[in-house]
Amino acid sequence: MWTSTQYRHVVRGSAWYDLIVTAAFATPWSFALVHGLLSALDLPGELPAFQPVHMLMANLLGSVVCVWAVLRIRDPQAVYGRYDAVARFLFAAWQGYALARGASSILIVFLVFELAWGIAQVLPVRAPSLASHAPTGDARRSL
């Protein structure tokens, strides 16, 4: 169970992870570089050459995820963490689907992180105690 402050740190941490991992997907040039590096690893499974439409999809994904990450870095609301957890479980499902159909085993690394961040963000958050909402000082006197 997280405290509210801890949960905000989890939401912000998952956002930083997303920004770091997906920033390279946001432009055709950076993605071409990453794709070349991943292809050079010669891992089991297929990492095909990307056609222009594949590149467009990768760039759209990278752009949207980067914007979503910046929002959560700047304002790590609990509700954003809950929505992000749902998105992570969806991503994990599609990554598992791709792996089952012969995609590159590099996806396993991303799958593990998606599941870890998703689980961290669905854990309960402790409700603030009533004492933390009690008026203090002048506020009490004005009641």
C-alpha positions in Angstrom: 0.0 0.0 0.0 1.3 3.4 -1.0 1.0 6.7 0.8 -0.3 9.5 -1.4 3.3 11.0 -1.6 4.8 7.6 -2.5 2.2 7.0 -5.2 2.9 10.4 -6.8 6.6 9.4 -6.9 5.6 6.1 -8.6 3.5 7.9 -11.2 6.4 10.3 -11.8 9.0 7.5 -12.0 6.9 5.6 -14.5 6.6 8.7 -16.6 10.4 9.3 -16.6 10.9 5.6 -17.6 8.4 6.2 -20.5 10.1 9.4 -21.6 13.6 7.8 -21.6 12.5 4.6 -23.3 10.2 6.1 -26.0 11.8 9.4 -26.8 13.8 7.7 -29.5 10.6 6.5 -31.2 9.3 10.0 -31.6 11.2 10.9 -34.8 12.1 8.9 -37.9 15.8 9.7 -37.5 16.1 8.6 -33.8 14.0 5.5 -34.4 16.1 4.5 -37.4 19.2 4.7 -35.1 17.6 2.6 -32.4 16.2 0.1 -34.9 19.7 -0.3 -36.3 21.2 -0.8 -32.9 18.6 -3.4 -31.9 19.0 -5.2 -35.3 22.8 -5.4 -34.7 22.2 -7.3 -31.4 21.0 -10.3 -33.5 18.5 -11.5 -30.8 16.2 -14.4 -31.4 13.0 -13.5 -33.1 12.2 -11.2 -36.0 13.0 -7.5 -36.1 11.9 -6.6 -39.6 12.9 -3.6 -41.7 10.4 -0.8 -41.3 8.4 0.5 -44.2 7.2 4.2 -44.1 3.8 3.2 -42.6 5.6 1.2 -39.8 7.8 4.1 -39.1 4.8 6.4 -38.9 3.1 4.2 -36.4 6.3 4.0 -34.3 6.7 7.8 -34.4 3.0 8.4 -33.5 3.4 6.0 -30.5 6.6 7.7 -29.4 5.1 11.1 -29.7 1.9 10.3 -27.8 3.8 8.4 -25.1 6.3 11.3 -24.7 3.5 13.9 -24.3 1.7 11.6 -21.8 5.0 11.1 -19.9 5.6 14.9 -19.6 2.1 15.4 -18.3 2.7 12.9 -15.6 6.1 14.3 -14.7 4.7 17.8 -14.3 1.5 16.7 -12.5 1.6 13.1 -11.2 -2.0 12.8 -10.2 -3.3 9.5 -8.8 -5.9 9.2 -11.5 -3.2 9.5 -14.1 -1.4 6.6 -12.5 -4.5 4.4 -12.6 -5.1 5.2 -16.3 -1.4 4.6 -17.0 -1.7 1.2 -15.3 -4.5 0.2 -17.7 -2.4 1.3 -20.6 0.5 -0.7 -19.4 -1.5 -3.9 -19.1 -2.8 -3.3 -22.6 0.7 -2.8 -23.9 1.9 -5.9 -22.1 -0.9 -7.9 -23.7 0.1 -6.7 -27.2 3.7 -7.4 -26.5 2.9 -10.9 -25.3 0.8 -11.4 -28.5 3.7 -10.2 -30.6 6.2 -12.5 -28.8 3.9 -15.5 -29.3 4.0 -14.8 -33.0 7.8 -14.6 -33.3 8.7 -11.0 -32.5 12.2 -10.2 -31.3 12.9 -11.4 -27.8 14.0 -7.9 -26.8 10.3 -7.3 -26.1 10.6 -9.5 -23.0 12.6 -6.7 -21.3 9.9 -4.1 -22.1 7.1 -6.6 -21.1 8.7 -7.0 -17.7 8.9 -3.3 -17.2 5.3 -2.7 -18.4 4.0 -5.3 -15.9 6.1 -4.0 -13.0 5.0 -0.4 -13.5 1.4 -1.5 -14.1 1.3 -3.5 -10.9 3.0 -0.7 -8.9 0.3 1.7 -10.1 -2.7 -0.5 -9.3 -1.6 -1.1 -5.7 -3.9 0.7 -3.2 -3.1 4.2 -1.9 -3.7 4.8 1.8 -6.4 7.4 2.4 -5.1 10.5 4.2 -5.8 10.5 7.9 -8.4 12.9 9.2 -5.8 14.5 11.4 -4.0 15.8 8.3 -7.2 17.6 7.3 -7.9 19.2 10.7 -7.7 23.0 10.7 -4.8 24.5 12.5 -4.1 27.9 14.1 -6.2 30.7 12.9 -8.4 28.4 10.8 -9.7 26.7 14.0 -10.5 30.1 15.6 -12.5 31.2 12.6 -14.8 28.2 12.8 
